[in-house]
Structures are given as C-alpha cells and as structure tokens.
Amino acid sequence: MKNLMLLITSLLLFSACKKKANNVSKVFDVSVDFSVVNSNNEDLLNPENTDAFNQSQIGIYYDMDGEPVYYHNTNNYMADHPNAHFFYKEDTDSLYTIRIFLNSDKSVAYPITYIKWNETDMDTIKATYMRTENIMRLDSIWYNNNPIWNFNAAVNRKYFILNK
C-alpha cells in the first residue's frame, strides 16, 4: 500500500509539471533626469515659480531623418508616459525633475532627442546604447554636443542640473 501511494504521488507530481516557458526579463535603461535652475539657483521646473518653464509646453522630439518629430506613442514600453517624459519631486527640499525617455532608434549610431523648453529654447541630447537580446541600456550621453555621462555600473543614476 505504501508503494502504491508513493507511485500515485509521483505520477501526480510528474503529470502536473509542465515545461516552463523561457521567461527572460528585458531591461530598457533609456532615461535621463534633469533639474533646471537659473543663475539665482531658482527651480525652473517648479510650477509655483513665475519664471519657470510651463510644464505643459515642454515637448520631447526625436530626430527622424534629420527632422525633429514630436514624440507621442501609447503602444510600447513607455505607454505610461506617451510623451516620453514626466515630472517628479523626490521630497520637499529637492528640485523638480524631468525624466526624459531618450530616442533609442537602433538604425542610427547616435539617436538624438530634442527637449523643447518653450518656443525659443531647444536643447539636444545624443546617446549611444549597449544592446543585447534582452538588454538595451545607455552607454554614453551628450548634452548640446558636450559629453556628460558614460556608463559606470557603480553610478547608474543619470541626473544632471542644468543652468538656463
């Protein structure tokens, strides 16, 4: 009887087991964070500051064949942020921050993203990426053609304070 119970238990266990699908995680590290201040160190992303940029007018554009194209997409991994950016403030003493999801077009060596702060002020971010089957992460970033970041596993946060 003991052997019969062991046999039945084994059969049930093995019949319940199915080969699991290969659930490999994908990593997309394509964002950079900026806070913006003026010469008086005033937060230019703070909506309470009368000299601040109007957050609703800031636009992200991706370079497409040499032309800036306004980014809006709800059908990919950035669906929570279809305009490729969002604003946040970590705590009451910190500056407001804009997180920008950069152009990661794999058909060009240096995908370009434009930040249109207002009608007269636009900046350029150029990037390179390290790509594998399951990973796409930033490797280098240039802001207005000046290098500002290279990958360093020990310091992964890409946060910069811009002076405008």
N, CA, C and O of each residue as an XYZ file, in Angstrom:
656
protein
N       0.826     -1.193      0.000
C       0.000      0.000      0.000
C       0.873      1.261      0.000
O       0.586      2.243     -0.685
N       1.950      1.196      0.795
C       2.870      2.329      0.886
C       3.508      2.606     -0.483
O       3.641      3.760     -0.891
N       3.898      1.538     -1.182
C       4.499      1.701     -2.502
C       3.478      2.230     -3.516
O       3.816      3.019     -4.399
N       2.243      1.790     -3.377
C       1.198      2.267     -4.272
C       0.961      3.765     -4.079
O       0.824      4.494     -5.062
N       0.911      4.233     -2.842
C       0.739      5.660     -2.553
C       1.921      6.470     -3.093
O       1.730      7.560     -3.632
N       3.115      5.952     -2.952
C       4.309      6.629     -3.465
C       4.255      6.712     -4.980
O       4.610      7.740     -5.556
N       3.821      5.655     -5.627
C       3.704      5.640     -7.076
C       2.642      6.644     -7.553
O       2.880      7.384     -8.507
N       1.501      6.673     -6.909
C       0.434      7.599     -7.286
C       0.882      9.044     -7.073
O       0.639      9.898     -7.926
N       1.523      9.318     -5.962
C       2.018     10.673     -5.669
C       3.046     11.100     -6.708
O       3.023     12.233     -7.187
N       3.942     10.189     -7.050
C       4.960     10.509     -8.060
C       4.323     10.794     -9.410
O       4.711     11.743    -10.091
N       3.355      9.988     -9.801
C       2.673     10.198    -11.080
C       1.947     11.541    -11.111
O       1.993     12.259    -12.110
N       1.280     11.869    -10.014
C       0.589     13.157     -9.944
C       1.569     14.319    -10.044
O       1.310     15.293    -10.749
N       2.677     14.220     -9.350
C       3.665     15.293     -9.390
C       4.245     15.471    -10.782
O       4.346     16.595    -11.275
N       4.622     14.387    -11.410
C       5.233     14.481    -12.731
C       4.233     14.885    -13.808
O       4.594     15.574    -14.762
N       2.987     14.464    -13.662
C       1.991     14.840    -14.664
C       1.594     16.301    -14.514
O       1.161     16.911    -15.491
N       1.725     16.880    -13.339
C       1.384     18.281    -13.113
C       2.492     19.213    -13.576
O       2.268     20.411    -13.747
N       3.665     18.678    -13.777
C       4.789     19.519    -14.188
C       4.746     19.737    -15.694
O       4.599     18.795    -16.473
N       4.875     20.976    -16.074
C       4.967     21.323    -17.483
C       6.260     22.081    -17.685
O       6.764     22.751    -16.784
N       6.762     21.961    -18.840
C       7.968     22.710    -19.155
C       7.622     24.191    -19.159
O       6.707     24.621    -19.862
N       8.353     24.963    -18.376
C       8.082     26.392    -18.285
C       8.635     27.111    -19.505
O       9.669     26.749    -20.066
N       7.904     28.135    -19.887
C       8.379     28.980    -20.983
C       9.599     29.758    -20.512
O       9.779     29.984    -19.315
N      10.397     30.148    -21.420
C      11.602     30.912    -21.095
C      11.195     32.350    -20.794
O      11.123     33.181    -21.700
N      10.928     32.644    -19.524
C      10.501     33.975    -19.103
C      11.711     34.814    -18.751
O      12.031     34.982    -17.574
N      12.372     35.331    -19.737
C      13.560     36.141    -19.536
C      13.142     37.591    -19.442
O      12.370     38.080    -20.267
N      13.650     38.272    -18.440
C      13.340     39.687    -18.283
C      14.048     40.502    -19.348
O      15.130     40.152    -19.819
N      13.415     41.582    -19.707
C      14.020     42.542    -20.627
C      14.316     43.802    -19.837
O      13.512     44.225    -19.006
N      15.469     44.400    -20.094
C      15.880     45.616    -19.403
C      15.990     46.737    -20.425
O      16.708     46.622    -21.418
N      15.263     47.830    -20.167
C      15.343     49.016    -21.002
C      15.773     50.172    -20.105
O      14.990     50.642    -19.279
N      16.993     50.626    -20.260
C      17.505     51.754    -19.493
C      17.780     52.874    -20.482
O      18.884     52.986    -21.016
N      16.759     53.710    -20.725
C      16.854     54.716    -21.778
C      16.492     56.113    -21.279
O      16.196     56.995    -22.084
N      16.512     56.326    -19.966
C      16.076     57.624    -19.448
C      17.212     58.405    -18.814
O      18.225     57.848    -18.390
N      17.009     59.712    -18.762
C      17.932     60.626    -18.104
C      17.085     61.662    -17.359
O      16.000     62.028    -17.811
N      17.589     62.126    -16.220
C      16.865     63.079    -15.380
C      17.590     64.417    -15.333
O      18.813     64.477    -15.214
N      16.803     65.496    -15.430
C      17.343     66.842    -15.341
C      16.517     67.674    -14.376
O      15.289     67.589    -14.357
N      17.201     68.480    -13.575
C      16.588     69.608    -12.892
C      17.141     70.836    -13.588
O      18.232     70.795    -14.156
N      16.391     71.930    -13.546
C      16.797     73.131    -14.277
C      16.712     74.326    -13.337
O      15.685     74.561    -12.701
N      17.812     75.080    -13.261
C      17.852     76.280    -12.417
C      18.347     77.463    -13.240
O      18.961     77.293    -14.293
N      18.071     78.662    -12.742
C      18.610     79.856    -13.384
C      19.842     80.329    -12.607
O      20.304     79.643    -11.696
N      20.367     81.487    -12.964
C      21.594     81.986    -12.328
C      21.408     82.290    -10.844
O      22.390     82.379    -10.107
N      20.157     82.450    -10.396
C      19.870     82.661     -8.968
C      19.550     81.354     -8.261
O      19.093     81.357     -7.118
N      19.788     80.240     -8.937
C      19.525     78.898     -8.410
C      18.032     78.656     -8.135
O      17.677     77.868     -7.258
N      17.173     79.335     -8.886
C      15.734     79.140     -8.755
C      15.309     77.985     -9.642
O      15.788     77.841    -10.767
N      14.420     77.179     -9.137
C      13.943     75.974     -9.823
C      13.043     76.360    -11.002
O      11.942     76.874    -10.807
N      13.521     76.108    -12.224
C      12.762     76.477    -13.412
C      11.757     75.412    -13.853
O      11.112     75.562    -14.890
N      11.622     74.341    -13.073
C      10.570     73.352    -13.337
C       9.469     73.419    -12.277
O       8.460     72.722    -12.386
N       9.656     74.241    -11.269
C       8.675     74.395    -10.194
C       7.514     75.240    -10.695
O       7.703     76.418    -11.001
N       6.316     74.667    -10.786
C       5.173     75.412    -11.321
C       4.790     76.628    -10.475
O       4.062     77.501    -10.948
N       5.265     76.695     -9.244
C       4.970     77.854     -8.388
C       5.908     79.029     -8.663
O       5.651     80.148     -8.219
N       6.985     78.778     -9.388
C       7.934     79.825     -9.758
C       7.407     80.532    -11.009
O       7.199     79.893    -12.041
N       7.191     81.842    -10.922
C       6.633     82.583    -12.064
C       7.585     82.619    -13.254
O       7.142     82.843    -14.381
N       8.887     82.404    -13.031
C       9.860     82.390    -14.123
C      10.108     80.982    -14.683
O      10.938     80.796    -15.572
N       9.392     80.016    -14.160
C       9.620     78.621    -14.562
C       9.100     78.355    -15.970
O       8.240     79.074    -16.481
N       9.645     77.299    -16.588
C       9.090     76.805    -17.838
C       7.697     76.269    -17.553
O       7.447     75.710    -16.485
N       6.810     76.436    -18.491
C       5.466     75.900    -18.368
C       5.547     74.404    -18.684
O       5.834     74.022    -19.819
N       5.297     73.570    -17.690
C       5.463     72.127    -17.873
C       4.610     71.592    -19.017
O       5.024     70.660    -19.707
N       3.446     72.153    -19.229
C       2.569     71.646    -20.295
C       3.070     72.026    -21.689
O       2.591     71.478    -22.682
N       4.026     72.955    -21.779
C       4.552     73.354    -23.081
C       5.881     72.691    -23.410
O       6.378     72.828    -24.528
N       6.460     71.980    -22.459
C       7.724     71.289    -22.725
C       7.423     70.063    -23.576
O       6.539     69.270    -23.255
N       8.166     69.920    -24.660
C       7.940     68.792    -25.560
C       9.220     68.034    -25.850
O      10.309     68.607    -25.877
N       9.071     66.740    -26.065
C      10.197     65.880    -26.423
C      10.029     65.491    -27.889
O       8.963     65.052    -28.321
N      11.110     65.666    -28.633
C      11.117     65.381    -30.064
C      12.244     64.395    -30.350
O      13.324     64.490    -29.767
N      11.994     63.470    -31.227
C      13.016     62.520    -31.662
C      13.460     62.896    -33.073
O      12.641     63.260    -33.916
N      14.753     62.803    -33.316
C      15.284     63.057    -34.641
C      14.901     61.894    -35.555
O      15.245     60.741    -35.299
N      14.187     62.224    -36.616
C      13.791     61.237    -37.615
C      14.248     61.757    -38.972
O      13.665     62.694    -39.518
N      15.283     61.150    -39.504
C      15.824     61.560    -40.809
C      16.207     63.035    -40.830
O      15.971     63.734    -41.816
N      16.805     63.506    -39.726
C      17.293     64.875    -39.660
C      16.266     65.912    -39.253
O      16.579     67.102    -39.208
N      15.052     65.491    -38.957
C      13.991     66.423    -38.552
C      13.470     66.062    -37.169
O      13.258     64.886    -36.874
N      13.258     67.082    -36.302
C      12.651     66.792    -35.003
C      11.165     66.461    -35.163
O      10.410     67.223    -35.766
N      10.761     65.318    -34.615
C       9.371     64.868    -34.690
C       8.859     64.714    -33.266
O       9.455     64.002    -32.458
N       7.746     65.388    -32.961
C       7.155     65.328    -31.618
C       6.851     63.880    -31.255
O       6.254     63.146    -32.042
N       7.267     63.476    -30.057
C       7.081     62.088    -29.653
C       5.763     61.922    -28.908
O       5.513     62.599    -27.911
N       4.938     61.030    -29.393
C       3.721     60.613    -28.693
C       3.411     59.191    -29.145
O       3.133     58.951    -30.320
N       3.462     58.249    -28.202
C       3.254     56.847    -28.541
C       2.682     56.127    -27.338
O       3.252     56.194    -26.249
N       1.583     55.452    -27.513
C       0.963     54.693    -26.421
C       1.090     53.193    -26.614
O       0.486     52.422    -25.868
N       1.867     52.764    -27.607
C       1.905     51.344    -27.951
C       3.234     50.657    -27.678
O       3.544     49.658    -28.327
N       4.022     51.153    -26.748
C       5.286     50.472    -26.471
C       5.555     50.446    -24.977
O       4.655     50.699    -24.176
N       6.785     50.142    -24.601
C       7.133     50.002    -23.193
C       7.014     51.307    -22.416
O       7.087     51.283    -21.188
N       6.833     52.448    -23.083
C       6.676     53.731    -22.402
C       5.219     54.173    -22.383
O       4.954     55.370    -22.268
N       4.286     53.271    -22.488
C       2.877     53.624    -22.591
C       2.389     54.448    -21.400
O       1.440     55.219    -21.543
N       3.008     54.307    -20.239
C       2.622     55.120    -19.082
C       3.024     56.577    -19.265
O       2.474     57.459    -18.605
N       3.970     56.835    -20.149
C       4.460     58.192    -20.413
C       4.532     58.399    -21.924
O       5.619     58.434    -22.501
N       3.376     58.537    -22.558
C       3.338     58.550    -24.027
C       4.053     59.741    -24.665
O       4.329     59.719    -25.864
N       4.356     60.775    -23.886
C       5.065     61.931    -24.430
C       6.551     61.884    -24.099
O       7.252     62.886    -24.243
N       7.031     60.733    -23.660
C       8.450     60.455    -23.405
C       9.042     61.273    -22.273
O      10.257     61.463    -22.224
N       8.210     61.761    -21.359
C       8.751     62.454    -20.189
C       7.690     62.556    -19.093
O       6.492     62.419    -19.341
N       8.172     62.799    -17.877
C       7.283     63.135    -16.771
C       8.078     63.932    -15.743
O       9.309     63.934    -15.758
N       7.362     64.602    -14.855
C       7.973     65.435    -13.821
C       7.768     64.791    -12.464
O       6.754     64.139    -12.219
N       8.734     64.980    -11.593
C       8.592     64.494    -10.227
C       9.452     65.332     -9.287
O      10.340     66.072     -9.712
N       9.161     65.192     -8.007
C       9.937     65.852     -6.960
C      10.111     64.823     -5.857
O       9.128     64.304     -5.328
N      11.367     64.524     -5.506
C      11.624     63.437     -4.557
C      11.187     63.768     -3.141
O      10.630     62.913     -2.454
N      11.427     64.989     -2.694
C      10.999     65.392     -1.359
C      10.812     66.901     -1.342
O      11.071     67.569     -2.343
N      10.368     67.442     -0.219
C      10.030     68.861     -0.165
C      11.230     69.780     -0.358
O      11.060     70.928     -0.768
N      12.430     69.305     -0.074
C      13.623     70.143     -0.201
C      14.323     70.004     -1.551
O      15.287     70.719     -1.821
N      13.856     69.108     -2.386
C      14.557     68.862     -3.643
C      13.988     69.720     -4.772
O      12.919     70.317     -4.656
N      14.738     69.756     -5.855
C      14.296     70.438     -7.063
C      13.316     69.555     -7.834
O      13.366     68.329     -7.730
N      12.436     70.173     -8.599
C      11.621     69.406     -9.524
C      12.552     68.804    -10.576
O      13.583     69.381    -10.920
N      12.169     67.647    -11.072
C      12.993     66.919    -12.035
C      12.129     66.472    -13.200
O      10.967     66.107    -13.022
N      12.704     66.503    -14.387
C      12.051     65.933    -15.562
C      12.819     64.679    -15.947
O      14.037     64.715    -16.119
N      12.109     63.586    -16.079
C      12.705     62.344    -16.591
C      12.326     62.245    -18.065
O      11.153     62.315    -18.432
N      13.346     62.081    -18.893
C      13.155     62.022    -20.331
C      13.566     60.648    -20.844
O      14.655     60.159    -20.543
N      12.689     60.040    -21.613
C      12.981     58.762    -22.248
C      13.550     59.069    -23.629
O      12.856     59.579    -24.508
N      14.817     58.751    -23.793
C      15.551     59.166    -24.977
C      15.239     58.312    -26.201
O      14.802     57.166    -26.100
N      15.478     58.910    -27.343
C      15.378     58.214    -28.617
C      16.373     57.045    -28.593
O      17.557     57.236    -28.316
N      15.892     55.864    -28.879
C      16.760     54.678    -28.857
C      16.735     53.945    -30.201
O      16.920     52.729    -30.263
N      16.509     54.686    -31.245
C      16.438     54.136    -32.601
C      17.721     53.367    -32.917
O      18.805     53.949    -32.955
N      17.596     52.063    -33.141
C      18.786     51.248    -33.386
C      19.309     51.356    -34.817
O      20.358     50.794    -35.132
N      18.597     52.068    -35.681
C      19.051     52.199    -37.062
C      20.084     53.311    -37.244
O      20.653     53.456    -38.326
N      20.330     54.097    -36.191
C      21.340     55.159    -36.264
C      22.346     54.976    -35.127
O      21.999     54.478    -34.056
N      23.576     55.376    -35.365
C      24.629     55.196    -34.362
C      24.427     56.089    -33.141
O      24.711     55.680    -32.016
N      23.935     57.307    -33.363
C      23.747     58.281    -32.290
C      22.329     58.841    -32.328
O      22.114     59.919    -32.882
N      21.356     58.133    -31.752
C      19.993     58.657    -31.745
C      19.943     60.002    -31.014
O      20.601     60.186    -29.990
N      19.166     60.925    -31.544
C      19.090     62.279    -30.996
C      17.692     62.547    -30.468
O      16.690     62.198    -31.093
N      17.650     63.178    -29.296
C      16.415     63.629    -28.665
C      16.521     65.133    -28.481
O      17.576     65.649    -28.113
N      15.429     65.831    -28.738
C      15.383     67.271    -28.524
C      14.424     67.574    -27.383
O      13.350     66.980    -27.289
N      14.819     68.504    -26.514
C      13.932     68.997    -25.467
C      13.551     70.412    -25.863
O      14.395     71.307    -25.904
N      12.292     70.604    -26.148
C      11.805     71.947    -26.473
C      11.210     72.527    -25.191
O      10.100     72.181    -24.788
N      11.974     73.415    -24.565
C      11.557     74.004    -23.290
C      10.432     75.017    -23.482
O       9.518     75.112    -22.663
N      10.513     75.764    -24.568
C       9.485     76.744    -24.935
C       9.669     77.052    -26.421
O      10.391     76.335    -27.114
N       9.036     78.092    -26.908
C       9.093     78.399    -28.342
C      10.485     78.807    -28.821
O      10.771     78.712    -30.014
N      11.357     79.259    -27.917
C      12.667     79.773    -28.342
C      13.857     78.984    -27.810
O      14.995     79.276    -28.177
N      13.624     78.004    -26.967
C      14.732     77.300    -26.306
C      14.609     75.794    -26.517
O      13.682     75.159    -26.014
N      15.550     75.233    -27.263
C      15.553     73.792    -27.505
C      16.972     73.268    -27.325
O      17.926     73.873    -27.816
N      17.117     72.143    -26.620
C      18.407     71.504    -26.384
C      18.440     70.137    -27.057
O      17.406     69.564    -27.401
N      19.662     69.631    -27.234
C      19.878     68.368    -27.942
C      20.563     67.364    -27.020
O      21.534     67.690    -26.337
N      20.042     66.143    -27.012
C      20.679     65.038    -26.295
C      20.986     63.956    -27.323
O      20.111     63.513    -28.067
N      22.228     63.550    -27.344
C      22.679     62.477    -28.236
C      23.115     61.320    -27.341
O      23.671     61.545    -26.265
N      22.872     60.101    -27.771
C      23.189     58.947    -26.918
C      23.716     57.778    -27.742
O      23.486     57.679    -28.947
N      24.433     56.898    -27.047
C      24.773     55.587    -27.598
C      24.243     54.545    -26.628
O      24.028     54.826    -25.449
N      24.037     53.343    -27.137
C      23.443     52.265    -26.343
C      24.264     50.991    -26.452
O      24.901     50.721    -27.470
N      24.230     50.224    -25.388
C      24.732     48.860    -25.400
C      23.487     47.989    -25.563
O      22.526     48.118    -24.805
N      23.512     47.105    -26.556
C      22.342     46.283    -26.846
C      22.716     44.806    -26.885
O      23.733     44.416    -27.458
N      21.872     44.004    -26.265
C      21.941     42.552    -26.399
C      20.517     42.088    -26.697
O      19.626     42.909    -26.913
N      20.311     40.800    -26.708
C      18.971     40.274    -26.968
C      17.965     40.746    -25.919
O      16.801     40.986    -26.242
N      18.405     40.880    -24.660
C      17.489     41.193    -23.567
C      17.757     42.532    -22.893
O      17.031     42.913    -21.975
N      18.768     43.240    -23.323
C      19.147     44.489    -22.648
C      19.353     45.600    -23.665
O      19.954     45.402    -24.721
N      18.841     46.767    -23.319
C      19.183     47.987    -24.026
C      19.422     49.033    -22.945
O      18.489     49.454    -22.260
N      20.673     49.447    -22.797
C      20.984     50.441    -21.774
C      21.858     51.529    -22.356
O      22.639     51.304    -23.280
N      21.707     52.712    -21.793
C      22.529     53.831    -22.229
C      23.995     53.539    -21.974
O      24.361     52.954    -20.955
N      24.824     53.954    -22.914
C      26.262     53.778    -22.784
C      26.963     55.129    -22.643
O      27.901     55.266    -21.858
N      26.505     56.132    -23.410
C      27.077     57.487    -23.348
C      25.992     58.501    -23.669
O      25.069     58.227    -24.435
N      26.123     59.703    -23.054
C      25.168     60.783    -23.298
C      25.936     62.072    -23.548
O      26.911     62.374    -22.861
N      25.476     62.834    -24.553
C      25.989     64.172    -24.822
C      24.826     65.144    -24.695
O      23.722     64.864    -25.160
N      25.076     66.280    -24.066
C      24.072     67.339    -23.945
C      24.589     68.542    -24.720
O      25.644     69.085    -24.392
N      23.857     68.960    -25.742
C      24.302     70.043    -26.631
C      25.737     69.813    -27.099
O      26.570     70.719    -27.077
N      26.001     68.582    -27.522
C      27.293     68.126    -28.064
C      28.435     68.088    -27.052
O      29.592     67.935    -27.444
N      28.138     68.223    -25.767
C      29.150     68.081    -24.719
C      28.924     66.763    -23.992
O      27.814     66.501    -23.528
N      29.966     65.920    -23.885
C      29.775     64.646    -23.172
C      29.468     64.905    -21.692
O      30.163     65.672    -21.026
N      28.412     64.250    -21.193
C      28.046     64.445    -19.784
C      27.995     63.145    -18.988
O      27.962     63.176    -17.758
N      27.989     61.994    -19.680
C      27.871     60.738    -18.931
C      28.357     59.578    -19.767
O      28.080     59.493    -20.963
N      29.093     58.677    -19.117
C      29.486     57.391    -19.685
C      29.114     56.317    -18.690
O      29.157     56.539    -17.481
N      28.750     55.161    -19.192
C      28.300     54.083    -18.323
C      29.334     53.748    -17.259
O      30.529     53.635    -17.533
N      28.841     53.593    -16.046
C      29.633     53.162    -14.904
C      28.678     52.365    -14.030
O      27.747     52.933    -13.459
N      28.891     51.079    -13.917
C      27.967     50.221    -13.174
C      27.810     50.656    -11.719
O      26.769     50.402    -11.112
N      28.817     51.300    -11.157
C      28.748     51.721     -9.754
C      27.884     52.976     -9.586
O      27.333     53.204     -8.509
N      27.762     53.785    -10.634
C      26.980     55.023    -10.564
C      26.009     55.015    -11.741
O      26.302     55.566    -12.801
N      24.875     54.398    -11.548
C      23.950     54.212    -12.659
C      23.006     55.391    -12.859
O      22.494     55.581    -13.962
N      22.761     56.189    -11.816
C      21.799     57.281    -11.958
C      22.343     58.337    -12.900
O      23.500     58.750    -12.807
N      21.489     58.759    -13.799
C      21.848     59.780    -14.783
C      21.040     61.023    -14.458
O      19.979     61.255    -15.038
N      21.548     61.826    -13.522
C      20.857     63.037    -13.062
C      21.793     64.218    -13.188
O      22.951     64.166    -12.776
N      21.261     65.297    -13.774
C      22.078     66.490    -14.009
C      21.264     67.730    -13.693
O      20.046     67.749    -13.873
N      21.943     68.763    -13.222
C      21.300     70.062    -13.005
C      21.750     70.988    -14.125
O      22.942     71.247    -14.294
N      20.785     71.479    -14.881
C      21.081     72.381    -15.995
C      20.918     73.823    -15.544
O      20.016     74.149    -14.771
N      21.789     74.670    -16.030
C      21.692     76.109    -15.762
C      21.174     76.798    -17.012
O      21.785     76.712    -18.078
N      20.066     77.471    -16.880
C      19.456     78.186    -18.013
C      19.395     79.663    -17.709
O      18.917     80.443    -18.532
